[in-house]
Amino acid sequence: MAQSQQLNQPQLRLHITRNARHEALIPLHSAAARKLALIVGYQAMALINRDLARAFTPCEEEAERRLTQFRRTEIKN
């Protein structure tokens, strides 16, 4: 009888991060969930834009008044 030779199995080590393991357990989002997430994101952006506009509108109006006044004095001179 021929002797069977055992193959040496290669030592293989993989490092899988904790985040990668955690993400593997999270189910994939459905198309409806993605759309809902986009809607929520757009609503949050709308609130931020509203606050920014409210904060900067007086500054823009003041800048426009000053620019108009400057142009009038430049034309006269």
Secondary structure, DSSP 8 states (H G I E B T S, - for coil): -----------------HHHHHHHHS----HHHHHHHHHHHHHHHHHHHHHHHHHHHHHHHHHHHHHHHHHHHHHH-
